[in-house]
């Protein structure tokens, strides 16, 4: 799942001035966190339903997607970056 986030989702978030973090990922659940310009953005639910979820479902068809936002990523999360993993 981190590969999918790095290759497909992170570039979209970064292009809009944000960063994407993978908080947790399993076959049943994917929890992502967005920071930067996405922190508190009212467009996050729309992006979650119409951009993130379809991409996640191509890899994990039954996974529940949770997206949180804020300036600080949750402890233990992994940054998904289109340029490098941090």
Protein Blocks (a to p, Z undefined) as FASTA:
>chain_A
ZZmmmmmmmmmmmmnopacddfbdcfkbccdddehjlnopaklmmmmmmmmmmmmmmmmm
mbccdddddfbdcehiacddfkbcZZ
